[in-house]
Amino acid sequence: MRRTLALTLGLAAAAACGTAAAELRIGFLATLSGPSADVGQDQYDGFMLAVEQMQGKLGGVATRVVREDDQMKPEIAVQALTKLLDRDKVDVVTGLTYANVLMALQGKIAGTDIPFIGSVAGPSPTAGAQCKPNLFITSWQSDATAEAMGKYLQDKGIDPIAILAPNFLGSKDKVTGLKRFYRGKIAQETYTPLTQLDFSAELSATGNSSAKGLFAFFPGSQGVSFVRQYQQFGMLQKLPMYSVHTVEPGSVNAMGKAGVGAIVAESWQPGADNDESRRFVAAFEKKYKRTPTSYAAFSYDAAMLIDAAVRARSGDVSDRRALAAALRGAPFKSVRGPFRFNRNNYPVQNYHIYQVVEGTGGKPAFKVLVPNVLADHEDAYARDCALKAEGA
């Protein structure tokens, strides 16, 4: 009887999920060229590491990844996404590096049931009124890391501060988040072109301001140039730097001593104290001969999420809405430890303050300075999302 019952239940599950796909097609759309190519490459490498670890299968289904470079240009991204959807017939799209690019894709995302899983960009409109049942973000809403830094600066009583960041939506979100928790004065607030690499004028003005600290956000190669110049101007000694997504494991070696001492806010860095993180870092360093960034970690988590959802569907990805529902509820082991999606398909997670220190052999390392400066933290826009909460 037990064998008959097990067979009946198995057949029922198979009927509910349909037929397993012969191949799972993943469209990987990210910024893979230009000044911020390092960010997209980290995303891709983290994702492909997970695919490799599962012998080329996600959810037990043979997986083909089609990679497209959006060049950090919205019009190129729209063309690339059209190709992925219409010609390549992908089942899932992931990557999605920059906020301005992701915003340009909203019409395309709304026009399909295919799930999109971003692993870096988290623009505020998509977390609130423009949330979608088929758009998921495994990283953070763009405000969140800056909210954590704002909380830290407020708790430390550092007042006033200066702000330097590139001029695009992601930066504006971060500064909004910073100000949500930081109540001190802003001595100077400056935005630079997204591709600018010479910051001498901005640093000179900042050095002459009344600021007691600097909040900086410059991703990718911009971050390397900025931090090097910050040291060359002799500002590390007189104006501490508090940053998000500027001093990263992938770039800190290129920064050399300039990065040591920087204080950063993140939901994950290589110093995270859990077994999943340690295994991921070891495997990434072995394969790619460099330390992973949070961008790589969030993309690795995206692959693990897809694996769990496809497995929950017994390999059937033909019903896109059912696959999206599985993505929302499928449990997976994140490198961050506790992780869950909010009603807007954005993470609810812990944020920490790290400091860059000299580690073993003088190699820069990320040391936890303040754990859980924001714990089980929800973004500020979820209340504006009309999607139903899980289980509602």
Protein Blocks (a to p, Z undefined) as FASTA:
>chain_A
ZZmmmmmmmmmmmmmnopadfbdcddddddfedjklmmmmmmmmmmmmmmmmnnopahhi
acddddddeklpaklmmmmmmmmmmmnopabdchjjbfklmmmmmmmmmmpcbdcddfkb
acfklmmmmgcfkbccfkbgfklmmmmmmmmmmmnopacddddddddfklmmmmmmmmmm
mmcdcfbdcdddfkbcbfklmmmmmmmmmbfbdcdddehjllmmmmmmmmmnopmmmmcc
ddehkbcfklmmmnmmmlgopacddfbdfklccfklmmmmmmmmmmnopacdfklmmmmm
mmmmmmmmmmmnnopakbmmlmmmmmmmmccddfklpadddfkopacdddddddddddeh
hiacdddfbghkbghiacfklmmpcbdcehZZ
